[in-house]
Amino acid sequence: MFDLIELMFFAYRDFVGDADHLLENFGLGRAHHRVLHFVNRRPGLTIAELLEILKITKQSLNRVLKDLLDQDYVESRPGVNDRRQRQLFPTAQGKTLALDVARLQSRRFARVFAHLRDGARADAIDFLLAMVDAGERDKVAALVGARPVLAAPGPRR
């Protein structure tokens, strides 16, 4: 399925390229974007929850999070119930940047779906959820507010 593999590569390249160009102006990269995106979408997210979403190590997160904290895009507060926990919140500057990037990426989606048939967005959601490992699919669907895919189809014969 080289065609699908390569199309996924090129689509991802161009989709994240929109964000990359904007983030370069702030000395930030893709890892910063991922963290800022989820912190902005879920204010109060704990570091443990963020690690689970991103499936990265604490060491990988530390450098990126330090940059975002030092540059005032994210702030860290003690947990409400457990003061040892750290909850993450976007600052006003962080919200603005996260939304600027989301607008860029949303415009790309809008351009694409304007040229596709009705129902293509729902099909795209089904396809992307089916690409997620089966054990994570319901969790991801809940996280993004999508209806879960009942089961990934088996191979066609």
C-alpha positions in Angstrom: 0.0 0.0 0.0 2.8 2.4 -0.9 0.3 4.9 -2.4 -1.5 5.2 1.0 1.8 5.3 2.9 3.1 8.1 0.7 -0.1 10.0 0.6 -0.2 9.9 4.5 3.3 11.2 4.5 2.6 14.1 2.1 -0.7 15.0 3.8 1.0 15.1 7.2 3.9 17.1 5.9 1.7 19.8 4.5 -0.7 19.8 7.4 2.0 20.3 10.0 4.0 22.6 7.6 1.3 25.3 8.1 1.9 25.2 11.8 5.7 24.8 11.4 6.0 28.1 9.5 4.1 30.1 12.0 5.8 28.5 15.0 9.3 29.2 13.6 8.6 32.9 14.2 8.5 32.2 17.9 11.4 29.7 18.0 9.0 26.8 18.6 8.6 23.5 16.9 6.2 20.6 16.5 6.7 19.2 19.9 5.9 22.6 21.4 2.8 22.8 19.2 1.5 19.4 20.4 1.9 20.3 24.1 0.4 23.8 23.6 -2.5 22.4 21.6 -3.6 19.9 24.3 -3.0 22.3 27.2 -5.1 24.9 25.5 -7.9 22.4 24.7 -7.9 21.0 28.2 -6.9 23.6 30.7 -5.9 22.0 34.0 -4.5 18.9 32.3 -2.0 17.2 34.6 1.5 16.3 33.4 0.6 12.6 33.8 -2.4 13.1 31.5 -0.4 14.9 28.9 2.2 12.2 28.9 -0.5 9.6 28.4 -2.1 11.6 25.5 1.3 12.2 23.7 2.8 8.8 24.5 6.2 10.3 25.3 8.6 10.1 28.1 8.8 12.6 31.0 12.3 13.4 29.7 11.0 14.3 26.3 8.3 16.5 27.7 10.5 18.3 30.2 12.6 20.3 27.7 9.6 21.3 25.6 7.5 22.2 28.7 10.3 24.2 30.2 10.5 26.3 27.0 6.8 26.9 27.0 6.8 27.8 30.7 9.9 30.1 30.4 8.4 31.9 27.4 5.1 32.4 29.1 2.9 30.2 26.9 2.0 27.8 29.6 1.8 28.0 33.4 2.0 25.2 35.9 0.0 25.2 39.2 -0.3 22.7 42.0 -3.2 20.3 41.7 -6.4 21.2 43.5 -6.9 17.8 45.2 -3.2 16.7 45.2 -0.7 19.5 45.6 2.1 17.2 44.3 0.3 17.1 41.0 1.1 19.8 38.4 -1.8 21.1 36.4 -1.0 23.0 33.1 -2.9 26.0 31.8 -2.3 28.2 28.8 -1.5 31.8 29.4 -3.2 34.5 27.3 -0.2 34.5 25.0 -0.4 30.6 24.8 -4.1 30.7 24.0 -3.6 33.2 21.2 -0.8 31.2 19.6 -2.6 27.9 19.9 -5.7 29.4 18.3 -3.7 31.0 15.5 -2.2 27.6 14.6 -5.6 25.9 14.9 -7.1 28.5 12.5 -4.4 27.8 9.9 -5.0 24.0 10.2 -8.8 24.5 10.2 -8.6 26.5 7.0 -6.7 23.7 5.3 -9.5 21.3 6.4 -12.2 23.7 5.2 -10.5 24.0 1.7 -10.3 20.2 1.4 -13.8 19.4 2.5 -15.2 22.1 0.2 -14.1 20.0 -2.7 -15.4 16.6 -1.4 -18.8 15.2 -1.2 -21.2 15.6 1.7 -20.3 13.2 4.5 -16.6 13.3 3.7 -15.8 14.8 7.1 -17.5 12.0 8.9 -15.7 9.4 6.7 -12.4 11.2 7.5 -13.1 10.9 11.2 -14.0 7.2 10.9 -10.8 6.6 8.9 -8.5 8.5 11.3 -10.1 6.8 14.4 -9.7 3.4 12.7 -6.0 4.2 12.2 -5.6 4.5 16.0 -4.7 1.3 17.8 -7.9 -0.6 18.8 -7.1 -0.5 22.5 -6.8 3.3 22.4 -9.7 4.1 20.0 -12.5 4.7 22.5 -10.2 6.8 24.7 -9.1 8.9 21.7 -12.7 9.3 20.4 -13.8 10.5 23.9 -10.8 12.9 24.0 -11.6 14.5 20.7 -15.4 14.4 21.1 -15.9 12.0 18.2 -18.3 9.1 18.1 -16.3 5.8 18.5 -15.8 3.6 15.5 -17.5 0.3 16.4 -14.8 -1.9 14.9 -12.1 -1.5 12.4 -13.0 -3.4 9.3 -11.1 -6.5 8.5 -9.1 -6.9 5.3 -11.0 -7.1 2.1 -10.8 -10.2 0.1 
